[in-house]
Amino acid sequence: MKIDIEKLKKIVGEKNLSDNLADLYVYGADASVHQALPTVIVKPKTIEDVQKIVRYANQNKIPVIARGAGSGTSGHTVPIDGGIILDMKRMNHIIEINPEDMLVRVEPGVVDDDLNRALKPLGLFYPPAPASSRIATIGGEIAANASGVRSVKYGATRDYVMAMKVVLANGKLVNLGSNTRVHSSGYQLERLIVGSEGTLGIVVEATMGIRPIPKYRCLAVANFDKLEDAGNAISDIISSGAEPSMLELMDKIGIIAVNKAMDLNLPEVAAIIMFEADGNVKKAVDFEIEKMKKICEKHNGTGIEMSYDLAERTRLFSGRKKLFASLSRYKEGIICTDLADDMGVPNSKIAVTAKKIHEIAERNNVIMAVYGHCGSGVIHTKIMLDPKKKSQWKDAEKVIEELYDYVHSIGGVTSAEHGIGLSKAPPWKKARSDILPVMRSIKKALDPNNILNPHKLHDAPDDWVGATNLRYKVG
Ligand SMILES: Cc1cc2nc3c(=O)[nH]c(=O)nc-3n(C[C@H](O)[C@H](O)[C@H](O)COP(=O)(O)OP(=O)(O)OC[C@H]3O[C@@H](n4cnc5c(N)ncnc54)[C@H](O)[C@@H]3O)c2cc1C
C-alpha cells in the first residue's frame, strides 16, 4: 500500500509516527487471537491533526483504524488490509470537570482509571468502568459501548454519553448531542457512534455524565456447590426487585485459576457469587444486602461473608478482578483465548446457559470458564486450549458455532459489552441478517470509500473466526 509517510510526518512530527517492524507487530494485534500488520502508526495530538490525516486517507482510499489501548477482544483494531493505525493515546487531556452540570469533557485517549482518579477527590465517579479500566480509553469504551461490574445498577457507556465531537470520513468535524441531560432535537447521532467500533467516525472529544460516589458500599460473597443454584440465585435477585450495584459469578474453573495465579485460597466450590449494594443511607444498603443474602440462602448459598470496609472489599473482590488474566494458569499447556467471550442472555436463562457452556466445551475437548457481570445478563466465557494444536482451533470453531446458535435461540446476544470486531462477526451476521442492510446503508452514507476500520462488524469476512490469521504459532 502506497502511503506518503513524509506527508504524515509533517502533520504529527517525526517522533509521532512509526513504520518500524517491531512497532507494526505490536499494533497489529489486540487482546484477540488475531494479527495483521498495519503500514504505519500515527499519533495525533489535536483535532486538526486527526482531520488532516483522515482527509488525506480518504482522498487516497487508505484504511484508518482508530486505536485506544488495543484491549478490544475481537480483533477490533486488527488492520486486515494494512493502512494507518491512528493511536489516540496522545489525546489524553481531561478538558473540563463540571460538578454543577455533573459532566466531564475529555479527549478520547483519557484512560478510564485516570478519569476516576481525577473525579474521586470531588466525591464523583464515572460509572461504566470495564474490568480493563486500568488501560481502556474513553474513546475505545464509547466505540465498544463498554460496561463493567456495576452495569447492573449504573448501565453501560451509552447511558453516560451526552455530547461528542467526531471527525467524519471526509475529514469534517461535527458536534453531536448536547450538554443537557436529555434532548429531542433530531436523530440521536451521538448514540449512533456508540458501539460503532471506529467504522463511522473518529471520536475526538466526549462529554460524559458523572455520578456522586455513594456513601456506603457493602460487598458480600456466597459459595455454591452447584453452578445452577448460583445461576438461579442471580436470576431471583434481579426479578425480586432487589437493587444490587454489582452481581458477579465465578465458576470452579475460574476459582482454581485465581487460586493458582494469586494464592488466594478461595474455597474450590462449583461457583461463587459476589453481590454488592450501595447508597447514602446505611439502613437501606443493609436492607438490600440482607434481601440478596436470603435469596442466596434459599438457593443453598453458604459461607456468606460481607463487609463495608474498603480493604476487605478489595480482598473479597481481588479474585474476580484478576480472573481474566489468571485463566491461562488453570492448566499447564493451555492458554486463555478471547473467543466466544461475552454473550448476553435474558435474566431467566443464566443458569441453563452456564450449564450449557460447560456441556458444549467438554464435548468438544476445550475448557471454558463461566463468569461475568451476570446480574446484567453478561456471561463471560473464554475458550481455553492448546494453541500449538491445529485440531484445537477447529474444536474452538465448533464450540463457537454451537454456543452462539444456542444463545441466539434463547433470545440472547452475540456480544453484551466487548463488541463484534472480527472474530464474533460470523455468528452475529448469521443471527442478524435483518439489520445488516440498514447498517451497510448508514456506513455507505457516512464513509462511501470504506476507509474507517474496514472489514469489521457487518463488513467482516466470514472466514475470520477462531482458526484464521492467528497471532500464535500453530504446529
Ligand atoms: C483484561 C480485559 C478485561 C476486559 N474487561 C471488560 C469489561 O469488563 N467490560 C467491557 O465492556 N470490556 C472489557 N474488555 C474489553 C475492552 O477493554 C473494551 O472494549 C474497551 O472499551 C476497549 O478500549 P480500548 O481503549 O482498548 O479500545 P481499542 O481496543 O483500542 O479499540 C476498540 C474499538 O474502538 C475503536 N476506537 C478506539 N478509539 C476510538 C476513537 N477515538 N474514535 C472512534 N473509534 C475508536 C477502535 O477502532 C476499535 O474498534 C476487557 C478487555 C481486557 C483485555
The ligand as a Gaussian input file, in Angstrom:
#p B3LYP/6-31G(d) Opt

LIG

0 1
 C       -8.436000      -7.969000      30.702000
 C       -9.587000      -7.341000      29.939000
 C      -10.769000      -7.109000      30.610000
 C      -11.843000      -6.519000      29.940000
 N      -12.999000      -6.273000      30.635000
 C      -14.022000      -5.634000      30.025000
 C      -15.228000      -5.336000      30.751000
 O      -15.377000      -5.629000      31.943000
 N      -16.206000      -4.701000      30.087000
 C      -16.075000      -4.324000      28.774000
 O      -17.001000      -3.719000      28.230000
 N      -14.954000      -4.603000      28.067000
 C      -13.931000      -5.236000      28.652000
 N      -12.798000      -5.528000      27.929000
 C      -12.727000      -5.160000      26.501000
 C      -12.080000      -3.780000      26.206000
 O      -11.208000      -3.406000      27.255000
 C      -13.143000      -2.708000      25.991000
 O      -13.846000      -2.965000      24.804000
 C      -12.574000      -1.271000      25.914000
 O      -13.671000      -0.392000      25.789000
 C      -11.626000      -1.041000      24.750000
 O      -10.955000       0.193000      24.960000
 P       -9.578000       0.500000      24.226000
 O       -9.179000       1.884000      24.552000
 O       -8.595000      -0.567000      24.492000
 O      -10.045000       0.432000      22.698000
 P       -9.370000      -0.360000      21.483000
 O       -9.308000      -1.800000      21.782000
 O       -8.126000       0.323000      21.102000
 O      -10.473000      -0.098000      20.368000
 C      -11.757000      -0.669000      20.494000
 C      -12.628000      -0.165000      19.329000
 O      -12.825000       1.231000      19.475000
 C      -12.397000       1.945000      18.320000
 N      -11.863000       3.224000      18.786000
 C      -10.891000       3.445000      19.701000
 N      -10.734000       4.765000      19.897000
 C      -11.620000       5.397000      19.086000
 C      -11.927000       6.755000      18.821000
 N      -11.313000       7.750000      19.448000
 N      -12.897000       7.022000      17.913000
 C      -13.544000       6.036000      17.263000
 N      -13.288000       4.728000      17.480000
 C      -12.343000       4.414000      18.367000
 C      -11.381000       1.038000      17.663000
 O      -11.276000       1.289000      16.276000
 C      -11.967000      -0.337000      17.968000
 O      -12.951000      -0.669000      17.025000
 C      -11.723000      -6.164000      28.558000
 C      -10.521000      -6.411000      27.887000
 C       -9.468000      -6.988000      28.552000
 C       -8.188000      -7.245000      27.794000

